[in-house]
Amino acid sequence: MNKFDIDGKKIEEDQNNYLKETFDLPEFTGDYEDIYFYLVGFYTKTIVNITNPDKIDPLLIDAFQRASDENDLVSVNIEE
């Protein structure tokens, strides 16, 4: 099982490097569709936990949620 903890406060500091390191991506330039396609491609159960969502671009949260809708193995939990 894959588990990713996304903290809006850390995204606010340096979004691209934070997401690149969190998802162990070779490169991330800020295109949220890259995150979407990355998550859609998982073949094992994957959980994305989001904290401090008010600090995160709503389009990024949308990419997480769309990936969850597309791939039944991906779930997104948002802690308000």
C-alpha positions as semicolon CSV with decimal commas, in nm:
position;residue;x (nm);y (nm);z (nm)
1;M;0,000;0,000;0,000
2;N;0,118;0,351;-0,082
3;K;0,048;0,637;0,156
4;F;0,118;1,002;0,087
5;D;0,072;1,276;0,347
6;I;0,023;1,617;0,189
7;D;0,049;1,920;0,420
8;G;-0,081;2,246;0,279
9;K;0,159;2,446;0,495
10;K;0,457;2,272;0,336
11;I;0,312;2,315;-0,013
12;E;0,281;2,685;0,060
13;E;0,657;2,703;0,131
14;D;0,784;2,533;-0,188
15;Q;0,514;2,350;-0,380
16;N;0,713;2,202;-0,666
17;N;0,998;2,058;-0,459
18;Y;0,761;1,936;-0,188
19;L;0,540;1,746;-0,434
20;K;0,842;1,615;-0,626
21;E;0,993;1,474;-0,306
22;T;0,665;1,349;-0,160
23;F;0,575;1,152;-0,472
24;D;0,938;1,066;-0,556
25;L;0,901;1,215;-0,902
26;P;1,206;1,266;-1,123
27;E;1,074;1,612;-1,209
28;F;0,773;1,827;-1,123
29;T;0,717;2,164;-1,285
30;G;0,385;2,254;-1,127
31;D;0,149;2,089;-1,375
32;Y;-0,121;1,927;-1,160
33;E;-0,215;1,693;-1,444
34;D;0,121;1,521;-1,388
35;I;0,008;1,435;-1,033
36;Y;-0,329;1,319;-1,167
37;F;-0,174;1,083;-1,425
38;Y;0,080;0,959;-1,171
39;L;-0,195;0,857;-0,926
40;V;-0,425;0,713;-1,192
41;G;-0,144;0,474;-1,288
42;F;-0,122;0,300;-0,949
43;Y;-0,208;-0,071;-0,936
44;T;-0,196;-0,099;-0,557
45;K;-0,404;0,063;-0,286
46;T;-0,295;0,423;-0,245
47;I;-0,405;0,672;0,018
48;V;-0,351;1,046;-0,006
49;N;-0,405;1,229;0,324
50;I;-0,438;1,605;0,291
51;T;-0,400;1,842;0,587
52;N;-0,436;2,220;0,584
53;P;-0,629;2,213;0,254
54;D;-0,696;2,588;0,278
55;K;-0,327;2,642;0,189
56;I;-0,349;2,428;-0,126
57;D;-0,456;2,544;-0,471
58;P;-0,810;2,407;-0,527
59;L;-0,699;2,283;-0,871
60;L;-0,443;2,055;-0,707
61;I;-0,706;1,915;-0,470
62;D;-0,928;1,865;-0,775
63;A;-0,649;1,664;-0,944
64;F;-0,626;1,438;-0,636
65;Q;-1,003;1,390;-0,628
66;R;-1,029;1,320;-1,001
67;A;-0,755;1,058;-0,970
68;S;-0,951;0,897;-0,688
69;D;-1,266;0,899;-0,901
70;E;-1,081;0,743;-1,196
71;N;-0,883;0,479;-1,004
72;D;-1,071;0,277;-0,741
73;L;-0,741;0,192;-0,571
74;V;-0,671;0,558;-0,491
75;S;-0,848;0,727;-0,201
76;V;-0,816;1,085;-0,084
77;N;-0,882;1,197;0,273
78;I;-0,909;1,570;0,341
79;E;-0,875;1,686;0,700
80;E;-1,028;2,029;0,745
